Structures are given as C-alpha cells and as structure tokens.
Amino acid sequence: MNFELSEDQASVMSALDSILASFKDSPVEPVSHAYADALAHALAESGFLGIAHEEGFGPLDAALIVERVARVPQVIEIAASTLVAGAIGLVPNGQPIALASGDALAPARFLPLAGHLVVLQNDHADIITPDPAQVTLVDSLLAYPYGRLLSLDGATVERFEDAGLVRRRWRVGIAAEAAGCMASALDTIVEHVTTRYAFGRPLGSLQAIQHRLAMAAETVESARWLAMRAAWADNDAEAAIAAGFVQMRIAGFTYDLHQFAGAMGLTLEFPLHFWTYRLRALAGELGGSSGQALAAADATWGVAA
C-alpha cells in the first residue's frame, strides 16, 4: 500500500530537497563525527525544525522531514529537534538536543554540542542545560558525536511532567531516522551491485543477491510506513511497534549490505558506513527491540500483558 503526500506536504518536501541537494556529498572525513552545522542552521532558519507545531502540520510532517534528512551522509541532530523540542517547550534553533534515558551522566548522542539534555525518567523528564565545562567527548565509531556529563555542577534542571510524550516521540524519531538511513544504505548497495561485475556479469544479476536485496527493500518500506503511521497516530503502541520493528531488523540488514559490498564494504572510503554506523547506534536506544516489544505489549494490553 502506498500513500500520496498532501499538497502542503509535497511543497514542504520539495523545499527540503532543495536544501538537502547541497549536502548529498560524503563528508571530508571518512567517519564523520563532525556536526553538519550549516545544514542544521539552514533547516532551522527555514522553519523545518518547528514544523510539528505549525498550524496545519504535526508529528507526521516532522517524521517525514526526519526520514528525508537521515538519507544524507552528513550527520545532524534532527529527530529530537523536530519531534520532541516543541512538545516540551524548547525552541529548536539548529543546536543539537541530546536525549538520554534514566542516567544523566550516561553517554548520549550529540551531547558535546547540545544546548539541552533531556533525560527521560519513569514518570517525568528532566530538561538539563549543562555547563559545557562538565561535558566530555566520548570516543565512538558510531558516526555520531557522543559525550557525557562529568557532573551536574553548574547545570540548570527543569522538570517536564509528561514522560510518556517524550518517550513516544523519541521512539517515532528512532523509527523515522533509521528508515531514512536504511533507504540510503540500500541505494548505495543497489548501485554497487549494478556496476560491479563478477564472472562476467553484474553482481546484482545473481539470484541469491536479488533475493536478499528484495528482503532488504521490504525492510526499508516497512520501516518507513510504520514510522509514518506511528507519527500520524501519535500513540504509545504504534510508536513502540515502529521503533521495535526497525531495531529488530538492523543487525541482519546491515550484515547483508556489507556482505554484498565485499571487502570494499569494510573500508572507510566506501560510503555505506555513513548510514550503517548510525543504524548500529540507533539499534540499542530506549532498550532496543526487546524494550519496544515490552512497551508495545504494555500499551496494548496493560496489566494483562
């Protein structure tokens, strides 16, 4: 099943594609932990980051933007800014917003550059404005800048009471961002197996590869539409199902694509890692696929689960 964008959505996505066209080249560094500051500010200045709270728009439009931005090889924080920030009273301005669960001192994506750290607790969320002197960089190969707080000294902390809203939007963000990464990763491999020859014919003509590419394409489409449905429904069960599905598929999906690239897929010169490294980071967020399965069961059946 496929769906057409509304006229407003089509206009928004066309304008977004015009901006992203300048950022489709791979970053200079093979593994980019650098934040694409120019892209983030271009999106903020054009109003894309706050679209979920514009009249006539909502979380679905934000998820469409997250998925499309995740397709470029440049790394920016997009999901928290579009899906979480406005809902908790923050104004997205192109500076990253970091998300963490339970422990404010645990490593978090984007924290070295973040203006705010949102720490999800069981029944509320803490919105922390950290002292930059208390933030340290964490070494990682996962294509995101990771950092952690050394302490809460010098930080301000505000309490946001609706933990469920933060958790739900975070899950939608995971699903949409992963779907976008998967789409570009698959495009990269399809181009590779079309132009790479073995035994006198393209790799993509081999039936075994075709079958697994078809399974990968099914994963990409399913991940995208589950993410969009979750954003449209904006409820706990759909969000957990969408995040859980994509997290469950990430390991097999990335394994197959790297295998199709052969030894080249293990080099940093081949662009596949710009998306698969991000996917491996997303696979474990908010408890991973098992955590989402439990959350989906709880949201659907409650105590009976």
C-alpha positions as CSV (number, residue, x, y, z in Angstrom):
1,M,0.0,0.0,0.0
2,N,1.3,3.5,-0.8
3,F,0.0,6.9,0.0
4,E,0.3,10.3,-1.6
5,L,1.5,13.4,0.2
6,S,-0.9,16.2,0.6
7,E,-0.3,19.3,-1.4
8,D,1.2,21.1,1.7
9,Q,3.4,18.1,2.5
10,A,4.6,17.9,-1.1
11,S,5.6,21.6,-1.1
12,V,7.4,21.1,2.2
13,M,9.3,18.1,1.0
14,S,10.2,19.8,-2.3
15,A,11.6,22.8,-0.4
16,L,13.5,20.4,1.9
17,D,15.0,18.5,-1.0
18,S,16.3,21.9,-2.4
19,I,18.3,22.4,0.8
20,L,19.5,18.8,1.1
21,A,20.8,18.9,-2.5
22,S,23.9,20.8,-1.3
23,F,24.6,18.2,1.3
24,K,24.5,14.9,-0.6
25,D,28.3,14.6,-1.0
26,S,30.1,12.5,1.6
27,P,31.8,14.4,4.4
28,V,35.5,15.1,4.0
29,E,36.3,12.8,7.0
30,P,35.7,9.1,6.3
31,V,33.9,8.6,9.6
32,S,32.2,11.9,10.3
33,H,31.7,12.8,13.9
34,A,31.6,16.4,12.8
35,Y,28.2,18.1,13.1
36,A,26.8,19.5,9.9
37,D,26.2,22.8,11.4
38,A,25.5,24.6,8.1
39,L,22.7,22.1,7.3
40,A,21.2,22.3,10.8
41,H,21.0,26.1,10.8
42,A,19.6,26.1,7.2
43,L,16.8,23.8,8.4
44,A,16.2,26.0,11.5
45,E,16.1,29.2,9.6
46,S,13.7,27.8,7.0
47,G,11.3,26.7,9.8
48,F,11.6,22.9,9.2
49,L,12.6,22.1,12.8
50,G,9.5,23.6,14.3
51,I,7.0,22.3,11.7
52,A,5.2,19.9,14.1
53,H,3.8,22.9,15.9
54,E,2.9,25.0,12.9
55,E,-0.8,25.3,12.2
56,G,-2.0,22.6,9.8
57,F,1.0,20.4,10.5
58,G,2.0,17.9,13.2
59,P,4.2,14.9,14.1
60,L,3.7,13.2,10.8
61,D,5.2,16.1,8.9
62,A,8.1,16.2,11.3
63,A,8.7,12.4,10.8
64,L,8.7,12.9,7.0
65,I,11.4,15.5,7.5
66,V,13.4,13.3,9.9
67,E,13.3,10.4,7.4
68,R,14.4,12.5,4.5
69,V,17.2,14.3,6.3
70,A,18.6,11.0,7.6
71,R,19.2,10.0,4.0
72,V,22.1,12.4,3.5
73,P,25.6,11.3,4.7
74,Q,26.0,14.4,6.8
75,V,25.3,14.0,10.5
76,I,22.9,16.3,12.3
77,E,20.5,16.1,15.1
78,I,17.1,16.2,13.6
79,A,14.7,13.9,15.5
80,A,14.8,15.5,18.9
81,S,14.6,19.0,17.4
82,T,11.5,18.3,15.3
83,L,9.6,15.7,17.4
84,V,10.5,16.4,21.0
85,A,11.7,20.0,21.4
86,G,8.5,21.9,20.8
87,A,6.4,19.5,22.7
88,I,8.4,20.2,25.9
89,G,8.7,23.9,25.5
90,L,12.1,24.2,23.8
91,V,12.6,26.3,20.6
92,P,14.7,24.4,18.1
93,N,17.5,26.6,16.7
94,G,19.8,24.3,15.0
95,Q,21.8,23.5,18.1
96,P,21.5,19.7,18.9
97,I,19.3,18.4,21.7
98,A,20.6,15.3,23.4
99,L,18.3,12.5,24.7
100,A,19.1,10.1,27.5
101,S,17.2,7.6,29.5
102,G,17.4,7.2,33.3
103,D,21.0,8.4,33.9
104,A,22.0,12.0,33.2
105,L,25.7,11.0,33.4
106,A,25.5,8.2,30.7
107,P,26.9,8.8,27.2
108,A,24.4,10.4,24.9
109,R,24.4,11.2,21.2
110,F,25.1,14.9,20.3
111,L,25.8,15.9,23.9
112,P,29.2,17.6,23.1
113,L,27.3,20.1,21.0
114,A,23.9,20.1,22.7
115,G,22.3,23.1,24.3
116,H,20.0,20.8,26.3
117,L,20.0,17.3,27.6
118,V,16.6,15.7,28.0
119,V,16.8,12.8,30.5
120,L,13.7,10.5,30.5
121,Q,12.7,9.1,33.8
122,N,9.8,6.8,34.6
123,D,7.2,9.5,35.3
124,H,8.8,12.7,34.1
125,A,11.7,14.1,32.1
126,D,14.5,16.4,33.3
127,I,15.4,19.2,30.9
128,I,19.1,19.9,31.7
129,T,21.0,22.9,30.4
130,P,24.6,21.7,31.1
131,D,27.7,23.6,31.9
132,P,29.9,23.0,28.8
133,A,32.9,22.6,31.1
134,Q,31.2,19.5,32.5
135,V,30.8,17.8,29.1
136,T,33.4,15.4,27.8
137,L,33.7,13.8,24.4
138,V,33.3,10.0,24.3
139,D,35.3,8.2,21.6
140,S,33.0,6.2,19.2
141,L,32.9,4.7,15.8
142,L,29.1,5.0,15.5
143,A,29.1,8.1,13.3
144,Y,27.5,10.4,15.9
145,P,29.4,12.7,18.3
146,Y,28.9,11.1,21.7
147,G,29.5,12.8,25.0
148,R,28.7,12.5,28.7
149,L,28.3,14.8,31.7
150,L,31.0,14.6,34.3
151,S,28.6,16.1,36.8
152,L,25.6,18.3,37.1
153,D,27.6,21.1,38.6
154,G,26.7,24.4,37.1
155,A,23.7,22.9,35.3
156,T,20.1,24.1,35.4
157,V,17.4,21.4,35.6
158,E,13.7,21.8,34.8
159,R,11.0,19.1,35.2
160,F,8.6,18.2,32.4
161,E,5.8,16.1,33.7
162,D,4.7,14.1,30.6
163,A,7.3,11.3,30.3
164,G,5.0,9.4,28.0
165,L,5.0,12.1,25.4
166,V,8.8,12.3,25.4
167,R,9.2,8.6,25.2
168,R,6.6,8.3,22.4
169,R,8.2,11.0,20.2
170,W,11.7,9.6,20.9
171,R,10.5,6.2,19.5
172,V,9.0,7.8,16.4
173,G,12.3,9.6,15.9
174,I,14.3,6.4,16.1
175,A,11.9,4.7,13.6
176,A,12.0,7.6,11.1
177,E,15.7,8.2,11.3
178,A,16.5,4.6,10.9
179,A,14.2,4.3,8.0
180,G,16.0,7.1,6.2
181,C,19.4,5.6,6.9
182,M,18.2,2.3,5.6
183,A,16.9,3.8,2.4
184,S,20.3,5.5,1.5
185,A,22.3,2.4,2.6
186,L,20.2,0.2,0.2
187,D,20.5,2.7,-2.6
188,T,24.3,2.7,-2.2
189,I,24.4,-1.1,-2.4
190,V,22.0,-1.3,-5.3
191,E,24.3,1.0,-7.3
192,H,27.3,-1.1,-6.3
193,V,25.9,-4.5,-7.3
194,T,24.6,-2.9,-10.6
195,T,28.1,-1.6,-11.6
196,R,30.3,-4.2,-10.0
197,Y,31.0,-7.3,-12.1
198,A,31.9,-10.9,-11.2
199,F,32.2,-13.9,-13.5
200,G,31.4,-11.5,-16.4
201,R,28.1,-10.2,-15.2
202,P,26.8,-7.7,-12.6
203,L,26.7,-8.9,-9.0
204,G,23.1,-7.8,-8.9
205,S,22.2,-10.4,-11.5
206,L,23.0,-13.2,-9.1
207,Q,19.7,-14.7,-7.8
208,A,20.9,-15.1,-4.2
209,I,21.8,-11.4,-4.0
210,Q,18.5,-10.5,-5.6
211,H,16.5,-12.4,-3.1
212,R,18.3,-10.8,-0.1
213,L,18.1,-7.3,-1.7
214,A,14.3,-7.8,-2.1
215,M,14.2,-8.6,1.7
216,A,16.2,-5.5,2.4
217,A,13.8,-3.4,0.3
218,E,10.9,-4.9,2.2
219,T,12.5,-3.8,5.4
220,V,13.1,-0.3,4.2
221,E,9.5,0.2,3.0
222,S,8.0,-1.4,6.2
223,A,10.2,0.7,8.4
224,R,9.2,3.9,6.7
225,W,5.5,3.3,6.7
226,L,5.4,2.0,10.3
227,A,7.3,5.2,11.3
228,M,4.8,7.4,9.4
229,R,1.8,5.5,10.9
230,A,3.3,5.9,14.4
231,A,3.8,9.7,13.8
232,W,0.3,10.0,12.5
233,A,-1.3,8.0,15.3
234,D,0.9,9.6,18.0
235,N,0.2,6.8,20.5
236,D,2.4,4.6,22.6
237,A,1.7,1.3,21.0
238,E,2.3,2.4,17.4
239,A,5.5,4.2,18.4
240,A,6.8,1.1,20.2
241,I,5.9,-1.2,17.3
242,A,7.6,1.1,14.7
243,A,10.8,1.5,16.8
244,G,10.9,-2.2,17.7
245,F,10.5,-3.4,14.1
246,V,13.3,-1.3,12.7
247,Q,15.6,-2.1,15.7
248,M,15.0,-5.8,15.3
249,R,15.9,-5.6,11.6
250,I,19.0,-3.5,11.8
251,A,21.5,-6.3,12.5
252,G,20.5,-8.5,9.6
253,F,20.0,-5.6,7.3
254,T,23.5,-4.1,7.8
255,Y,25.1,-7.5,7.7
256,D,23.7,-8.3,4.3
257,L,24.5,-4.9,2.8
258,H,28.1,-5.0,4.0
259,Q,28.5,-8.6,2.7
260,F,27.2,-7.5,-0.8
261,A,30.0,-4.9,-0.8
262,G,32.6,-7.5,-0.1
263,A,36.0,-6.3,1.2
264,M,35.3,-2.8,-0.2
265,G,32.4,-2.6,2.3
266,L,34.9,-2.8,5.2
267,T,36.8,0.3,4.0
268,L,36.1,3.8,5.1
269,E,36.4,5.1,1.5
270,F,33.1,3.2,0.7
271,P,30.2,5.4,1.8
272,L,28.0,2.6,3.2
273,H,29.2,3.2,6.8
274,F,27.8,6.7,6.9
275,W,24.4,5.1,7.4
276,T,25.1,1.6,8.8
277,Y,27.2,3.0,11.7
278,R,24.3,5.3,12.6
279,L,21.9,2.3,12.4
280,R,24.0,0.3,14.9
281,A,23.8,3.2,17.3
282,L,20.0,3.5,16.9
283,A,19.5,-0.2,17.4
284,G,20.1,0.0,21.2
285,E,18.3,3.2,22.1
286,L,15.4,3.1,24.6
287,G,16.0,-0.6,25.4
288,G,16.4,-1.9,21.9
289,S,13.8,-4.1,20.1
290,S,13.1,-6.1,23.2
291,G,12.3,-3.0,25.2
292,Q,10.0,-1.8,22.5
293,A,8.2,-5.2,22.4
294,L,7.5,-5.0,26.1
295,A,6.3,-1.4,25.7
296,A,4.0,-2.3,22.8
297,A,2.5,-5.1,24.9
298,D,2.0,-2.9,27.9
299,A,0.4,-0.1,25.8
300,T,-1.9,-2.6,24.0
301,W,-2.9,-4.9,26.9
302,G,-1.7,-3.2,30.1
303,V,-1.7,-5.4,33.2
304,A,-2.9,-8.4,31.1
305,A,0.4,-8.4,29.2
